[in-house]
Amino acid sequence: MIGFNDLPQTITGPAAWLGTDIAERAGEWIVHLSDADVAELEGAADHYLALDRDLGEITAEAFPLETFGSHLRELKEELLHGIGFEVIRGLPVESYDQLYAATVFCGIGAHLGSARSQNAHGHILGHVRDTGASSKNPETRIYQTAERQSFHTDSADIVGLLCLQDAREGGESLLVSAVSIYNRMMSERPDLLERLFDPIATDRRGEIPEGAKPYMEIPVFNWHAGHLTVFYQRQYIESAQRFKGAMRLSDAHIEALDMLDNLANDPDMHVRMRLQRGDLQFVYNHSQLHDRTDFVDWPDPERRRHLMRLWLSPMGDRELPDCFTQRYGSIEIGDRGGIITDSTVLRAPID
């Protein structure tokens, strides 16, 4: 195992971007669908729906994209080896019902990787909206509220979102490079950065695989096979302190987590975007953290903020360290991630 003193002083590459710079390069990561792209996506959706199969069974072969598929192959490379995110703009979701929108979304996702369960119920298609759940409940997942999320990672290699309805106010999406945060901390406070390579308890929020602890012990930063991989959810780290067996956070750990949060929230470090209706956003979960600002919804239930979400595991991805088996169950490339318990049955709920 490589020691902290053997880690690179600076990590270079396209994933080491700064928010101020990447915002000026929006033409590189916002892709506008053409009429021909939309027609091909809709043709593939019509084809799949005619097969009368469950949406959870969708594959790239059953959702044929002879032309747009080439862009999705490029997107996969950009996610794994490039800046790590992209927004695809212009899907006319206002003319789709939820099943049709979900079919297009899941079909695109199938060209990027295998879909993973997002909760203990086996849902591969998630719905991100305010359910009225209380964030004070230690088993509430923050995406079920209208509150600020804070910068975090999800439990999958790639996270995809499709915006069906935008909020009246707020709900902006923020991304920050974990590589750039590492570089700043290594330059300014290597003593604090070292603490983020310690195993740190993260709450499972009630979704506990059989025989597992109610929390995981995975470092925030992991160096493995030549890659820096991040795993982080500050609220869940703090709520894990309720468990008697969880490692206690030292003052140095708290200071290190605070520095990470402060850097992530620095406007020069992160990029901010507002997803429009019909936008698809794909983010590589291992090289960056994502966040969402709080929002105020429309009073009309039909207009309330609603995003669909996919967790995907692509072939050709990086290796992960063994500690990720606590979260992923398996760390087999192309077949890892998600939340699996002894009662999990995969399905794709439309509502």
Rosetta blueprint (number, residue, H / E / L):
1 M L
2 I L
3 G L
4 F H
5 N H
6 D H
7 L L
8 P L
9 Q L
10 T L
11 I L
12 T L
13 G L
14 P L
15 A L
16 A L
17 W L
18 L L
19 G H
20 T H
21 D H
22 I H
23 A H
24 E L
25 R L
26 A H
27 G H
28 E H
29 W H
30 I E
31 V E
32 H E
33 L L
34 S L
35 D H
36 A H
37 D H
38 V H
39 A H
40 E H
41 L H
42 E H
43 G H
44 A H
45 A H
46 D H
47 H H
48 Y H
49 L H
50 A H
51 L L
52 D L
53 R L
54 D L
55 L H
56 G H
57 E H
58 I L
59 T L
60 A L
61 E L
62 A L
63 F L
64 P L
65 L L
66 E L
67 T L
68 F H
69 G H
70 S H
71 H H
72 L H
73 R H
74 E H
75 L H
76 K H
77 E H
78 E H
79 L H
80 L H
81 H H
82 G L
83 I L
84 G L
85 F E
86 E E
87 V E
88 I E
89 R E
90 G L
91 L L
92 P L
93 V H
94 E H
95 S H
96 Y L
97 D L
98 Q H
99 L H
100 Y H
101 A H
102 A H
103 T H
104 V H
105 F H
106 C H
107 G H
108 I H
109 G H
110 A H
111 H L
112 L L
113 G L
114 S E
115 A E
116 R L
117 S L
118 Q L
119 N L
120 A L
121 H L
122 G L
123 H E
124 I L
125 L E
126 G E
127 H E
128 V E
129 R L
130 D L
131 T L
132 G L
133 A L
134 S L
135 S L
136 K L
137 N L
138 P L
139 E L
140 T L
141 R L
142 I H
143 Y H
144 Q H
145 T L
146 A L
147 E L
148 R L
149 Q L
150 S L
151 F L
152 H E
153 T L
154 D L
155 S L
156 A L
157 D L
158 I E
159 V E
160 G E
161 L E
162 L E
163 C E
164 L E
165 Q E
166 D L
167 A L
168 R L
169 E E
170 G E
171 G L
172 E L
173 S E
174 L E
175 L E
176 V E
177 S E
178 A H
179 V H
180 S H
181 I H
182 Y H
183 N H
184 R H
185 M H
186 M H
187 S H
188 E H
189 R L
190 P H
191 D H
192 L H
193 L H
194 E H
195 R H
196 L L
197 F L
198 D L
199 P L
200 I L
201 A E
202 T E
203 D E
204 R L
205 R L
206 G L
207 E L
208 I L
209 P L
210 E L
211 G L
212 A L
213 K L
214 P L
215 Y E
216 M E
217 E E
218 I L
219 P L
220 V L
221 F E
222 N E
223 W E
224 H E
225 A L
226 G L
227 H E
228 L E
229 T E
230 V E
231 F L
232 Y L
233 Q E
234 R H
235 Q H
236 Y H
237 I H
238 E H
239 S H
240 A H
241 Q H
242 R H
243 F L
244 K L
245 G L
246 A L
247 M L
248 R L
249 L L
250 S L
251 D H
252 A H
253 H H
254 I H
255 E H
256 A H
257 L H
258 D H
259 M H
260 L H
261 D H
262 N H
263 L H
264 A H
265 N L
266 D L
267 P L
268 D L
269 M L
270 H E
271 V E
272 R E
273 M E
274 R L
275 L L
276 Q L
277 R L
278 G L
279 D L
280 L E
281 Q E
282 F E
283 V E
284 Y E
285 N L
286 H L
287 S L
288 Q E
289 L E
290 H E
291 D E
292 R E
293 T L
294 D L
295 F E
296 V E
297 D L
298 W L
299 P L
300 D L
301 P H
302 E H
303 R H
304 R L
305 R L
306 H E
307 L E
308 M E
309 R E
310 L E
311 W E
312 L E
313 S E
314 P L
315 M L
316 G L
317 D L
318 R L
319 E L
320 L L
321 P L
322 D H
323 C H
324 F H
325 T H
326 Q H
327 R H
328 Y H
329 G L
330 S L
331 I L
332 E L
333 I L
334 G L
335 D L
336 R L
337 G L
338 G L
339 I L
340 I L
341 T L
342 D L
343 S L
344 T L
345 V L
346 L L
347 R E
348 A L
349 P L
350 I L
351 D L
